[in-house]
Amino acid sequence: MVKIIKLMLRAVFIPWKNADYFRSELTSGLWTRAFLGLIFFGIAFSLTSLIQAATGNFPGIPLILPLSLENYFVWQAILIIPWLVASWILVSLLIKFGLAGLGARAVSFRQLSASMAINFYPFLFWLWLPHCLTALFYLLGMSQKEWVDLLSEPGWFQSAYIIFIILAILVSFLATIITFIRIKWAKKGPSLILAVLSYISWVLFVLILLR
């Protein structure tokens, strides 16, 4: 557990070193820790979703999945862990096939998927913070109208919320690009393309569910 927490903290707060850490930990159970870290973030989202469901919160943005508005956060709490794992495996497979199509050197699926999970931790962490903040405000008795008004009004709170979202998208994006370039699974140009496409794909998969 200590190793998993250290891995998550390292990935979130010093993501530019992910590639170096990844190369030094290939034979020490890195894939298992990467997988368990992903599960940990899924549990965190599940708990905050349950709090929002219990306090009567509804999603504030349009839904994509055909789930009822009243029970959306219940379904989100149930689905988030398998959704994260399934999208992680799918995106990792796409990268694997992409590298093979480019004629890149052989790389194991476990190496690719572990790298993707670790680089995605910052996105999940910074996205979870406003999700957690929303749940806490509702738990303290704030109504949905009060929450929407607070979030819509220009000020420190709106700015902090936007900063969290920007950090979520930007930090993981840069971490993914740096890792792909430093590890050199393929030439720099193809690596950049694969990094961008894989990252965008996973973000879109996750945002289909998360509200």
Sequence and secondary structure as in RCSB ss.txt:
>XXXX:A:sequence
MVKIIKLMLRAVFIPWKNADYFRSELTSGLWTRAFLGLIFFGIAFSLTSLIQAATGNFPGIPLILPLSLENYFVW
QAILIIPWLVASWILVSLLIKFGLAGLGARAVSFRQLSASMAINFYPFLFWLWLPHCLTALFYLLGMSQKEWVDL
LSEPGWFQSAYIIFIILAILVSFLATIITFIRIKWAKKGPSLILAVLSYISWVLFVLILLR
>XXXX:A:secstr
 HHHHHHHHHHHH GGGHHHHHHHSTTTTHHHHHHHHHHHHHHHHHHHHHHHHHTT   SS   SS  STTHHHH
HHHHHHHHHHHHHHHHHHHHHHHHHHTT     HHHHHHHHHHHHHHHHHHHHHHHHHHHHHHHTT  HHHHHHH
HHSSSHHHHHHHHHHHHHHHHHHHHHHHHHHHHTSS HHHHHHHHHHHHHHHHHHHHHH  
